Every structure is written in structure tokens, then in C-alpha cells.
């Protein structure tokens, strides 16, 4: 599976790419996810200007489906 950071443009339409979200944000990622990787931080920062590194919480021993695992 390709990572989100490598392929996020495939999932976004032009309206989303022109939009930014400037409010507080919490992103949760599974440490074992091949979809959400540490490289995804740059993508998050481009879409969410208020995003800070501490807004990303990694869940130990979880894959992509953090809420399910």
C-alpha cells in the first residue's frame, strides 16, 4: 500500500487543495500504519497551517484503523 504522503493528491479535489483549516487540530495515527507515515506531517502542514508536530499523536501497536484496533 502506498503511503498517504506519496499519494494524497489522488484523494483530494481542487476545492480542498485551495482550502485551509486554521483552527486547532488533533491527528491520530497508528505507529504500524503504512498509510499514515511520519512523512505525512508535511502534507498536514500544507493543508492545515495551524498544525504543529505536537498535534499528531501516534498510537503504539496500532495500524491504520486506530479506532478499530
N, C-alpha and C positions, 0 to 999 in steps of 0.2 A: 504494500500500500504506500502510495506517495504521501509525503507529509503535507500538512496544510500550508506551511511556509513556501513550499515549492509550487503549489497549485491553487492558491486562494483565489486568483483572478477567475478561474473557471467557475467558481461558486458565486461570484458577485456580479451584479448587473451594473450598468453605468450610473444609475441613480445612487446606488450605495457607494460607489467609488468617489462620487462628488460630495458625499455627506460625511460630516464628522460628528462625533458624540463627545461633548466636553464635560459631562458630569462624572461623578465617582463611579468606579467600575471595579468589579471583582471577577477575576477569571480563574477557573479551577481546571487543572489539567492532571491527568494521571501520569505518573512517572514512567509507566510502561507503555504509554500510548505511542504508536508510530505515526499518528495523525497530528497530534499537538506536540511539537518539539521545542526545545529551548530557542531554536532559530525563529520560532513563530513570534517572539517578542517584537521583532522589528515590524512585522505585519501589524500587530496590535497597535504599536505606536503610530503607525501611519494612518490608521482608521480612527483611533481613539487618542487624540492629542494629550488628554489629561492622564493617560495610562502611565503608571510608574512600575518599576520592577517589583516592588512590594505588593502590587495589586494582583500578582499572579501567584496562586497557591498550588503547589504540587502535592498530590495525594500519593503517599507511598504505597507501592504494590498494587496500584490501580492502573487499568488500561484506559482506553478511550471512553468507555461507558462508566465514568466515575460514579454517577448517581445509582447505577445498577449494581456495581461490584461492591 
